[in-house]
Amino acid sequence: MNFSNIDFEFKEGSRAGCSLLLFTINEQQIYVKNKLLKQGDTTYVCRVAGCQARVYLSADKSRVYSKLENMLHNHGPQGHEMDKISALSEIKKNLQNNKNTGLKKLFTYVLAEKTKGERQIKLNYDTVKRTLQRKRQVFLPISPTSPQAVRLAYEKANVMCTYGMTKGNTPKQFFKNVYLSSSFAYCIFSSDEIIALMQSHIPEHNRHFLTDATFKVRPLGDFKEFLIIYIKYMQKHLFTYIESNICSLNGASFICDYENAMRNPLKKLHPNMNYYASWFHFTQACRENANKSTGLENMLKSNKQLLLMFMKFLHLPLLPENRIVGGFNLLQCQANALYTDLFSPFLVYFEKQWLQEVGPKNISVFKRSTRTTGSVKAYNLKLGNKLRAKGNFFKFVQCLIDAEYEKGREFALLFQKGVIGNQPSTQQLHDRSQKIMDAMILFEMGKIDIQGFLSRTVSINERFSRQDLDDESNISESSSEMKSSTTSLSTNVSNLRQMSDIIQMNPCIVCLRNPKTVLLRPCNHLNICGTCWDQLVAYNKLSNDSMKLNENTKPKCPACKEEIEEVNTVTTWQKGG
């Protein structure tokens, strides 16, 4: 005997993307999809493992039928499980309609409504928390893999609204244009707020742009390089477009690395533009060359006097351009007198690369207040840590929008108060820079010679002791008895700089003075310091008390406004020596 009128309904399973479950109303049993029959009907088997019961769903999904012997279960009704799945389906449905309500609050509310006057539903929040978080997660659009696809994507109103506008109470257009040609293409994103602040507070001739590019972290597809924006090829046309449509570059000065692909287009755009190289990139290249020589690399780690000699070569760009060659010749004689075999390859490299090909004029940073693009590289690294290589294009854009929101507030605060970030660390960096400038002035006045200038500047930056400098002055003596470990020294200096970068490049988005230390759940935003979090909790409690709410609302994330379920304290640390 066939049953052709079994009452049934479909419910979504507890796992995202799983097949729909079939509930039989009178039986209070749950069936899962098994296989498709030749005539188009579908077999559903009992959800309980080991049970042989099964029913059939017609091809048009209008009726469920089965033989009586096929509906005998070896267990009782599954009413409790049906209630749990129904409640979970209701919670998921409410997630889409109440995006600003906290997950746990919504879970508790729906569960309370489902159990009014009925049996208790045993559903644990912790077991479904991750499922609900994934359900609420916003899915990114399909990633465009070419500039043409980017243009088509931004023609859609929903994409432009979500990924083309800045954050804040008055969103402004962040995505500007995609320029296409037969040989190159680029996408332009720019902050109107930051550009307006720059134009109203900084005269054209006082604008200094620090630029840096990376090839490592970029969206999936045809994108090759990232220079403030992602571009495909570096061409003069890019800077011409910025000049005409974004902001004037005339009269400004640029500091970047030694890449001709960036330098030459800028020089063609404004031949009289001041273009400076980065001291950091110079020292980085010299260190990489030294590391290629195993003997020199090992000795630099174990011999402090050898390290001191090497550091003086790295500080030659602090000299005036007309004194760099003289300084090199002096150091070359000293190095050959004591470390001929070790220094010989490095000396050949230095003379050919920096004195002949690049030239002293292009490496000198004498009496310049800004000598490196370290802050830009650090920020590039920060953006890179948030993204994976060849990731979704819109994930990258969302990261840029968040960065624009934070940097816009920092830039405004800079003009209001004259400073941002952590005060002690900023003062320390300022003092070090001032000491270097003082040494330059003394050298210019003739009060110290090249040897004294290099010894003074090396001691400022690398923290060599007075005894080290005194010992080094007796350069004619053998250095074989002066080996000592410098691992702790270099590590401590590196750690100091790393902590400074962490504080400066990761300020709390509320106060902009302390590093971010509080990880907010479930949105997973790390954007606020402990002090501001405590103040936010206190303010929220005060608001609840004043409004006399029956159930206290929870503090919300300052970035996405989602209610916070829990917080974790993140400790910034680095390896010690």
C-alpha positions as CSV (number, residue, x, y, z in Angstrom):
1,M,0.0,0.0,0.0
2,N,1.4,3.4,-1.1
3,F,1.0,6.6,0.9
4,S,0.5,9.4,-1.6
5,N,-0.5,12.2,0.8
6,I,2.3,12.4,3.4
7,D,2.5,15.9,4.8
8,F,6.0,17.3,4.5
9,E,8.1,20.4,4.4
10,F,11.7,21.4,3.6
11,K,14.2,22.9,6.0
12,E,17.7,24.1,5.5
13,G,20.3,22.0,7.4
14,S,22.5,23.4,10.1
15,R,25.6,23.6,7.8
16,A,26.0,26.2,5.2
17,G,25.4,24.9,1.6
18,C,24.1,21.5,2.7
19,S,21.1,19.8,1.0
20,L,17.6,20.6,2.2
21,L,16.1,18.3,4.8
22,L,12.7,16.8,4.4
23,F,10.4,16.8,7.4
24,T,7.4,14.5,7.6
25,I,4.8,16.4,9.8
26,N,2.7,13.5,11.2
27,E,5.7,11.1,11.7
28,Q,7.9,13.8,13.2
29,Q,10.8,12.3,11.3
30,I,13.7,13.8,9.3
31,Y,14.9,12.6,5.9
32,V,18.0,13.5,3.9
33,K,18.4,13.3,0.1
34,N,19.9,10.0,-1.1
35,K,19.7,9.5,-4.9
36,L,17.7,10.4,-8.0
37,L,15.6,7.6,-9.6
38,K,15.3,7.0,-13.4
39,Q,11.7,8.3,-13.6
40,G,12.8,11.6,-12.0
41,D,11.7,11.0,-8.4
42,T,14.1,11.4,-5.5
43,T,14.8,9.0,-2.7
44,Y,15.1,10.4,0.9
45,V,16.5,8.2,3.7
46,C,16.1,8.6,7.4
47,R,18.7,11.0,9.0
48,V,19.5,8.6,11.9
49,A,22.4,6.4,11.1
50,G,21.4,2.7,10.8
51,C,17.7,3.3,10.2
52,Q,16.4,1.8,6.9
53,A,13.3,4.0,6.6
54,R,12.9,5.9,3.3
55,V,10.4,8.0,1.4
56,Y,10.2,9.2,-2.2
57,L,9.7,12.8,-3.5
58,S,7.9,13.2,-6.9
59,A,9.8,14.8,-9.8
60,D,7.5,17.9,-9.5
61,K,8.2,18.1,-5.7
62,S,4.4,18.1,-5.1
63,R,4.0,14.9,-3.1
64,V,5.9,12.4,-0.9
65,Y,5.0,8.7,-0.9
66,S,6.3,5.3,0.3
67,K,5.3,1.8,1.2
68,L,4.3,1.1,4.8
69,E,7.1,-1.3,5.4
70,N,9.6,1.3,4.2
71,M,8.4,3.8,6.9
72,L,9.2,1.6,10.0
73,H,11.9,3.4,12.1
74,N,14.1,1.7,14.7
75,H,13.9,4.8,16.9
76,G,11.4,7.3,18.2
77,P,10.2,10.5,16.7
78,Q,12.7,13.3,16.0
79,G,10.5,16.1,17.2
80,H,13.2,17.7,19.3
81,E,15.7,17.8,16.4
82,M,13.0,19.2,14.1
83,D,12.4,22.0,16.7
84,K,16.1,22.8,16.9
85,I,16.5,22.9,13.1
86,S,13.4,25.0,12.7
87,A,14.7,27.5,15.3
88,L,18.1,27.7,13.6
89,S,16.4,28.3,10.3
90,E,14.4,31.2,11.9
91,I,17.6,32.6,13.4
92,K,19.4,32.6,10.0
93,K,16.4,34.3,8.4
94,N,16.5,37.0,11.0
95,L,20.2,37.6,10.5
96,Q,19.6,39.1,7.1
97,N,16.8,41.4,8.4
98,N,18.6,42.6,11.5
99,K,22.2,43.2,10.4
100,N,23.0,45.6,13.3
101,T,21.8,43.3,16.1
102,G,24.4,41.2,17.9
103,L,24.5,37.4,17.1
104,K,23.9,36.2,20.7
105,K,21.2,38.8,21.3
106,L,19.3,37.7,18.2
107,F,19.9,34.0,19.0
108,T,18.4,34.5,22.5
109,Y,15.4,36.5,21.2
110,V,14.4,34.0,18.5
111,L,14.8,31.0,20.8
112,A,12.6,32.7,23.4
113,E,9.9,33.4,20.8
114,K,10.0,29.8,19.5
115,T,9.6,28.3,23.0
116,K,6.7,30.4,24.2
117,G,4.1,28.0,25.6
118,E,5.9,25.0,24.0
119,R,8.5,22.5,25.0
120,Q,12.1,23.7,25.7
121,I,14.4,23.7,22.7
122,K,17.9,22.7,23.7
123,L,20.2,24.7,21.4
124,N,23.6,25.8,22.5
125,Y,24.9,29.1,21.2
126,D,28.5,28.1,21.3
127,T,27.9,25.1,18.9
128,V,26.2,27.3,16.2
129,K,28.2,30.5,16.7
130,R,30.6,30.0,13.9
131,T,27.8,28.9,11.5
132,L,25.9,32.2,12.3
133,Q,29.0,34.2,11.8
134,R,29.6,32.7,8.3
135,K,25.9,33.3,7.5
136,R,26.2,37.0,8.3
137,Q,29.5,37.4,6.5
138,V,29.2,39.6,3.5
139,F,30.2,37.7,0.3
140,L,32.5,39.7,-2.0
141,P,31.6,40.2,-5.7
142,I,33.4,38.1,-8.2
143,S,36.9,39.5,-8.4
144,P,37.7,41.3,-11.7
145,T,40.9,40.0,-13.2
146,S,41.6,42.9,-15.7
147,P,41.2,46.7,-15.8
148,Q,38.3,46.2,-18.3
149,A,36.5,44.0,-15.8
150,V,37.1,46.6,-13.0
151,R,35.4,49.3,-15.2
152,L,32.4,47.1,-15.8
153,A,32.1,46.1,-12.2
154,Y,32.0,49.8,-11.0
155,E,29.3,50.6,-13.5
156,K,27.0,48.6,-11.2
157,A,25.3,50.8,-8.6
158,N,25.6,48.3,-5.7
159,V,29.4,47.8,-6.3
160,M,30.0,51.5,-6.5
161,C,28.0,52.2,-3.4
162,T,29.9,49.5,-1.4
163,Y,33.4,49.6,-2.8
164,G,33.6,53.0,-4.5
165,M,32.8,55.3,-1.6
166,T,34.7,56.4,1.6
167,K,33.5,55.5,5.1
168,G,32.0,58.1,7.5
169,N,28.8,60.1,7.9
170,T,29.4,61.9,4.5
171,P,30.8,59.3,2.1
172,K,32.6,60.7,-0.9
173,Q,33.7,59.0,-4.1
174,F,36.9,57.0,-3.6
175,F,37.1,55.2,-6.9
176,K,37.9,57.7,-9.6
177,N,38.6,56.0,-12.9
178,V,40.0,53.1,-14.9
179,Y,42.3,54.3,-17.7
180,L,42.8,51.9,-20.6
181,S,45.2,52.1,-23.5
182,S,46.7,49.6,-25.9
183,S,50.0,49.3,-23.9
184,F,49.1,50.0,-20.3
185,A,46.2,50.6,-17.8
186,Y,45.7,51.8,-14.3
187,C,43.0,52.2,-11.7
188,I,42.8,55.4,-9.6
189,F,41.6,55.6,-6.0
190,S,42.1,58.8,-4.1
191,S,40.8,60.5,-0.9
192,D,39.1,63.9,-1.5
193,E,39.3,64.7,2.2
194,I,43.1,64.2,2.4
195,I,43.7,66.0,-0.8
196,A,41.6,69.0,0.4
197,L,43.5,69.1,3.7
198,M,46.8,69.1,1.8
199,Q,45.7,71.8,-0.6
200,S,44.4,74.1,2.1
201,H,47.3,73.7,4.6
202,I,50.4,72.9,2.5
203,P,51.7,75.3,-0.2
204,E,52.7,73.6,-3.5
205,H,56.4,74.2,-3.0
206,N,56.4,72.7,0.5
207,R,54.7,69.4,-0.5
208,H,56.9,66.3,-0.2
209,F,55.7,63.0,-1.5
210,L,57.1,59.7,-0.3
211,T,56.4,57.0,-2.8
212,D,56.9,53.2,-2.6
213,A,55.8,50.4,-4.8
214,T,55.4,46.6,-4.3
215,F,55.0,43.7,-6.6
216,K,54.3,41.1,-4.0
217,V,50.8,41.8,-2.7
218,R,48.3,42.6,-5.5
219,P,44.9,41.4,-6.6
220,L,44.3,38.3,-8.6
221,G,44.5,38.8,-12.4
222,D,46.4,41.1,-14.6
223,F,47.6,43.6,-12.0
224,K,51.4,43.9,-11.8
225,E,52.3,46.6,-9.3
226,F,51.0,48.7,-6.4
227,L,52.0,52.4,-6.1
228,I,49.5,54.0,-3.7
229,I,47.2,52.4,-6.2
230,Y,47.5,49.2,-8.2
231,I,48.7,49.7,-11.8
232,K,49.7,47.6,-14.7
233,Y,52.6,49.5,-16.0
234,M,54.4,52.6,-14.7
235,Q,54.2,55.3,-17.4
236,K,54.4,59.1,-17.6
237,H,50.6,59.1,-18.4
238,L,49.8,58.0,-14.9
239,F,51.4,61.1,-13.3
240,T,50.0,63.3,-16.0
241,Y,46.5,62.0,-15.1
242,I,47.1,62.7,-11.4
243,E,48.4,66.2,-12.2
244,S,45.3,67.0,-14.3
245,N,42.6,65.3,-12.3
246,I,43.7,64.6,-8.7
247,C,46.2,67.2,-7.4
248,S,49.0,69.4,-8.7
249,L,52.5,67.9,-8.5
250,N,54.3,71.1,-9.7
251,G,56.8,72.4,-7.2
252,A,56.7,69.3,-5.0
253,S,59.6,67.1,-4.2
254,F,59.6,63.3,-4.4
255,I,61.5,60.7,-2.3
256,C,61.5,57.1,-3.4
257,D,63.9,54.3,-4.2
258,Y,66.3,54.0,-7.2
259,E,63.8,52.6,-9.7
260,N,64.0,54.4,-13.0
261,A,60.5,53.3,-13.9
262,M,59.2,55.7,-11.3
263,R,61.9,58.4,-11.5
264,N,62.0,59.0,-15.2
265,P,58.2,59.7,-15.8
266,L,58.3,62.3,-12.9
267,K,61.3,64.0,-14.4
268,K,59.7,64.2,-17.8
269,L,56.5,65.6,-16.3
270,H,58.4,68.4,-14.4
271,P,62.1,68.6,-15.4
272,N,62.8,71.0,-12.5
273,M,61.2,68.8,-9.9
274,N,63.4,68.0,-6.8
275,Y,63.8,64.2,-6.8
276,Y,65.6,62.5,-3.9
277,A,66.6,59.0,-3.4
278,S,66.0,57.1,-0.1
279,W,68.9,56.5,2.2
280,F,67.1,53.4,3.5
281,H,67.1,51.8,0.1
282,F,70.8,52.6,-0.2
283,T,71.7,50.9,3.1
284,Q,69.4,48.0,2.3
285,A,71.2,47.3,-1.0
286,C,74.6,47.5,0.7
287,R,73.6,45.1,3.4
288,E,72.2,42.6,0.8
289,N,75.5,42.8,-1.1
290,A,77.5,42.2,2.1
291,N,75.3,39.1,3.0
292,K,76.3,37.5,-0.3
293,S,79.9,37.2,1.0
294,T,79.7,34.5,3.7
295,G,83.0,35.6,5.3
296,L,82.1,39.2,5.6
297,E,78.5,38.4,6.8
298,N,79.8,36.1,9.6
299,M,82.5,38.6,10.7
300,L,80.0,41.5,10.8
301,K,78.1,39.4,13.4
302,S,81.1,38.7,15.6
303,N,83.5,41.6,15.2
304,K,82.3,44.9,16.5
305,Q,85.1,46.9,15.0
306,L,84.5,45.4,11.6
307,L,80.8,46.2,12.0
308,L,81.7,49.8,12.9
309,M,83.8,50.1,9.8
310,F,81.0,48.7,7.6
311,M,78.4,51.1,9.2
312,K,80.6,54.1,8.2
313,F,80.2,53.1,4.5
314,L,76.5,53.1,5.0
315,H,76.6,56.6,6.5
316,L,78.5,58.1,3.6
317,P,75.3,59.5,2.0
318,L,75.0,61.8,5.0
319,L,78.0,63.8,3.7
320,P,77.7,66.5,1.1
321,E,77.8,65.2,-2.5
322,N,81.3,66.7,-3.1
323,R,82.8,65.0,0.0
324,I,81.4,61.4,-0.5
325,V,84.2,60.3,-2.8
326,G,86.8,61.6,-0.4
327,G,85.1,59.8,2.5
328,F,85.0,56.6,0.5
329,N,88.7,56.8,-0.3
330,L,89.5,57.3,3.4
331,L,87.5,54.3,4.5
332,Q,88.8,52.3,1.6
333,C,92.4,52.8,2.8
334,Q,91.5,51.9,6.3
335,A,89.6,48.8,5.2
336,N,92.4,47.6,3.0
337,A,94.9,48.0,5.7
338,L,93.1,45.6,8.1
339,Y,90.4,43.6,6.2
340,T,91.7,43.4,2.7
341,D,90.3,39.9,1.8
342,L,86.9,40.5,3.6
343,F,86.1,44.0,2.2
344,S,87.5,43.7,-1.3
345,P,84.3,42.4,-3.1
346,F,82.2,45.0,-1.2
347,L,84.5,47.9,-2.1
348,V,84.4,47.0,-5.8
349,Y,80.6,46.8,-5.6
350,F,80.3,50.1,-3.8
351,E,82.6,52.1,-6.1
352,K,81.0,50.7,-9.3
353,Q,77.3,50.9,-8.2
354,W,77.1,54.0,-6.1
355,L,80.0,56.2,-7.1
356,Q,80.1,55.5,-10.9
357,E,76.6,54.4,-12.0
358,V,74.3,56.2,-9.5
359,G,76.6,59.0,-8.6
360,P,77.3,60.9,-5.3
361,K,74.7,63.6,-6.2
362,N,71.9,61.0,-6.3
363,I,72.7,59.3,-3.0
364,S,73.5,62.3,-0.8
365,V,70.9,63.2,1.8
366,F,73.0,66.0,3.4
367,K,70.9,68.5,5.5
368,R,67.6,66.9,4.4
369,S,65.0,66.5,7.1
370,T,63.4,63.5,5.4
371,R,66.0,61.0,4.3
372,T,64.1,57.7,3.8
373,T,60.7,56.3,2.8
374,G,60.7,53.9,5.7
375,S,57.3,55.0,6.9
376,V,55.8,54.3,3.5
377,K,57.4,50.9,3.3
378,A,56.1,50.1,6.8
379,Y,52.6,51.1,5.7
380,N,52.9,49.0,2.6
381,L,53.9,46.1,4.9
382,K,50.9,46.8,7.1
383,L,48.5,46.7,4.1
384,G,50.3,43.5,2.9
385,N,49.7,41.8,6.2
386,K,46.0,42.3,5.8
387,L,45.8,40.8,2.4
388,R,47.0,37.6,0.8
389,A,48.9,37.7,-2.5
390,K,46.6,37.4,-5.5
391,G,43.5,37.8,-3.4
392,N,40.0,39.2,-4.3
393,F,40.2,42.7,-5.8
394,F,37.4,44.0,-3.7
395,K,39.0,42.7,-0.5
396,F,42.0,44.8,-1.4
397,V,39.7,47.8,-2.1
398,Q,37.9,47.4,1.3
399,C,41.3,47.4,2.9
400,L,42.1,50.7,1.1
401,I,38.8,52.2,2.2
402,D,39.5,51.3,5.9
403,A,43.0,52.8,5.5
404,E,41.6,56.0,4.0
405,Y,39.2,56.4,6.9
406,E,42.0,56.0,9.5
407,K,44.5,58.2,7.7
408,G,41.9,60.9,6.9
409,R,41.3,61.3,10.7
410,E,45.1,61.3,11.4
411,F,45.7,63.9,8.7
412,A,43.0,66.2,10.1
413,L,44.3,65.8,13.7
414,L,47.9,66.6,12.4
415,F,46.7,70.0,11.3
416,Q,44.6,70.6,14.4
417,K,47.1,69.6,17.1
418,G,50.4,69.4,15.1
419,V,51.1,65.8,16.1
420,I,49.6,62.3,16.0
421,G,50.5,59.0,17.5
422,N,52.6,58.1,20.6
423,Q,54.4,61.1,22.0
424,P,57.5,59.5,23.7
425,S,58.4,57.5,20.6
426,T,57.9,60.5,18.3
427,Q,60.2,62.6,20.5
428,Q,62.8,60.0,20.5
429,L,62.9,59.8,16.7
430,H,62.9,63.6,16.5
431,D,65.9,63.8,18.9
432,R,67.9,61.3,16.8
433,S,67.1,63.2,13.6
434,Q,68.2,66.5,15.2
435,K,71.5,65.0,16.4
436,I,72.2,63.9,12.8
437,M,71.4,67.4,11.6
438,D,73.6,68.9,14.3
439,A,76.5,66.8,13.1
440,M,75.9,68.0,9.6
441,I,76.1,71.6,10.7
442,L,79.3,71.0,12.7
443,F,80.9,69.3,9.6
444,E,79.7,72.2,7.3
445,M,81.3,74.7,9.7
446,G,84.6,72.7,9.7
447,K,84.6,71.8,13.4
448,I,84.8,68.1,12.7
449,D,86.4,66.2,9.8
450,I,85.0,63.3,7.8
451,Q,86.3,60.7,10.3
452,G,84.7,62.5,13.2
453,F,81.5,63.1,11.3
454,L,81.1,59.4,10.4
455,S,82.0,58.3,14.0
456,R,79.4,60.7,15.4
457,T,76.6,59.7,13.1
458,V,77.2,56.0,13.4
459,S,77.1,56.2,17.2
460,I,73.8,58.1,17.0
461,N,72.0,55.5,14.9
462,E,73.6,52.2,16.0
463,R,74.3,52.9,19.7
464,F,78.0,52.1,19.7
465,S,79.6,52.8,23.0
466,R,82.2,55.5,23.6
467,Q,84.8,52.8,24.2
468,D,84.0,51.3,20.7
469,L,84.7,54.6,19.1
470,D,87.9,55.1,21.0
471,D,89.1,51.6,20.1
472,E,88.2,52.2,16.5
473,S,90.4,55.4,16.4
474,N,93.4,53.2,16.8
475,I,92.6,51.7,13.5
476,S,96.2,50.6,12.7
477,E,96.2,48.0,15.5
478,S,95.3,44.4,14.8
479,S,91.6,43.7,15.2
480,S,92.0,39.9,15.7
481,E,91.8,40.3,19.5
482,M,88.8,42.5,19.5
483,K,86.1,40.0,18.5
484,S,82.9,40.3,20.5
485,S,79.3,39.3,19.9
486,T,77.1,42.1,18.6
487,T,73.9,40.0,18.3
488,S,72.3,41.5,21.4
489,L,73.3,45.0,20.3
490,S,71.8,44.8,16.8
491,T,68.7,43.0,18.0
492,N,68.0,45.6,20.6
493,V,68.3,48.4,18.1
494,S,66.1,46.5,15.6
495,N,63.5,45.8,18.3
496,L,63.4,49.5,19.3
497,R,62.8,50.5,15.7
498,Q,60.2,47.8,15.3
499,M,58.3,48.9,18.3
500,S,58.4,52.5,17.1
501,D,57.0,51.4,13.7
502,I,54.3,49.3,15.4
503,I,53.1,52.3,17.5
504,Q,53.3,54.8,14.7
505,M,51.7,52.7,12.0
506,N,49.0,51.1,14.1
507,P,47.4,53.9,16.2
508,C,44.0,53.4,17.8
509,I,41.4,54.8,15.5
510,V,39.6,56.7,18.3
511,C,42.5,58.5,20.1
512,L,45.2,58.1,17.5
513,R,47.8,58.1,20.4
514,N,48.1,54.5,21.6
515,P,48.7,51.2,19.7
516,K,45.8,49.0,18.9
517,T,45.6,46.2,21.5
518,V,41.9,45.1,21.7
519,L,40.6,42.5,19.3
520,L,36.8,42.8,18.9
521,R,34.6,39.7,18.3
522,P,32.8,38.7,16.2
523,C,33.7,41.3,13.6
524,N,37.5,40.6,14.3
525,H,38.5,44.2,14.1
526,L,41.7,45.2,15.8
527,N,41.3,49.0,15.8
528,I,41.1,50.3,19.4
529,C,43.4,50.6,22.4
530,G,42.6,49.4,25.9
531,T,42.1,52.9,27.3
532,C,39.5,53.8,24.7
533,W,37.8,50.4,25.0
534,D,37.3,51.0,28.8
535,Q,35.9,54.4,28.1
536,L,33.6,53.0,25.4
537,V,32.3,50.4,27.9
538,A,31.8,53.0,30.6
539,Y,29.9,55.3,28.2
540,N,27.7,52.4,27.0
541,K,26.8,51.5,30.6
542,L,26.0,55.2,31.4
543,S,23.7,55.3,28.3
544,N,21.9,52.1,29.3
545,D,21.4,53.4,32.9
546,S,20.1,56.8,31.6
547,M,17.6,55.1,29.2
548,K,16.6,52.6,31.9
549,L,16.6,49.7,29.4
550,N,15.4,46.3,30.6
551,E,18.2,44.6,28.8
552,N,21.5,46.4,28.4
553,T,22.8,46.9,24.8
554,K,26.4,46.0,24.2
555,P,29.1,48.4,23.0
556,K,29.6,48.5,19.2
557,C,32.7,48.3,17.1
558,P,33.8,51.9,16.2
559,A,34.5,50.8,12.6
560,C,31.6,48.6,11.6
561,K,29.0,49.4,14.4
562,E,28.4,45.7,15.1
563,E,27.7,44.8,18.7
564,I,30.6,43.3,20.5
565,E,30.1,39.8,22.0
566,E,33.6,39.4,23.5
567,V,37.1,41.0,23.4
568,N,40.6,39.7,23.4
569,T,43.7,41.7,24.5
570,V,46.5,41.5,21.9
571,T,50.0,42.1,23.2
572,T,52.5,43.6,20.7
573,W,55.8,41.9,21.1
574,Q,59.1,41.2,19.3
575,K,61.9,38.8,19.7
576,G,64.4,39.8,22.3
577,G,68.2,39.4,22.1
